[in-house]
Amino acid sequence: MALPNLRRIFSSARSAAQERAVSRQAFFRFVAFATSCICIALLSSPRRRAALLGAGSGGS
């Protein structure tokens, strides 16, 4: 049994302008999430943090 395409169901209830606004908002939320993940990953390692912030050697 095939599942219905939920995106098509919800998009049919919105106008084209509303659909663009929702898509744009989802895109910017994704970019913000991905950027925060990258920043956290870079700052989580002491060596990377030292290299990024220019704080000298990264430990032993």
MODELLER restraints for C-alpha pairs under 7 A, 6 or more apart:
rsr = mdl.restraints
at = mdl.atoms
rsr.add(forms.Gaussian(group=physical.xy_distance, feature=features.Distance(at['CA:11:A'], at['CA:19:A']), mean=6.39, stdev=0.5))
rsr.add(forms.Gaussian(group=physical.xy_distance, feature=features.Distance(at['CA:42:A'], at['CA:48:A']), mean=5.95, stdev=0.5))
rsr.add(forms.Gaussian(group=physical.xy_distance, feature=features.Distance(at['CA:42:A'], at['CA:49:A']), mean=6.55, stdev=0.5))
rsr.add(forms.Gaussian(group=physical.xy_distance, feature=features.Distance(at['CA:43:A'], at['CA:49:A']), mean=4.98, stdev=0.5))
rsr.add(forms.Gaussian(group=physical.xy_distance, feature=features.Distance(at['CA:46:A'], at['CA:58:A']), mean=5.84, stdev=0.5))
rsr.add(forms.Gaussian(group=physical.xy_distance, feature=features.Distance(at['CA:47:A'], at['CA:58:A']), mean=4.30, stdev=0.5))
rsr.add(forms.Gaussian(group=physical.xy_distance, feature=features.Distance(at['CA:50:A'], at['CA:56:A']), mean=6.12, stdev=0.5))
rsr.add(forms.Gaussian(group=physical.xy_distance, feature=features.Distance(at['CA:50:A'], at['CA:57:A']), mean=6.57, stdev=0.5))
rsr.add(forms.Gaussian(group=physical.xy_distance, feature=features.Distance(at['CA:50:A'], at['CA:58:A']), mean=5.48, stdev=0.5))
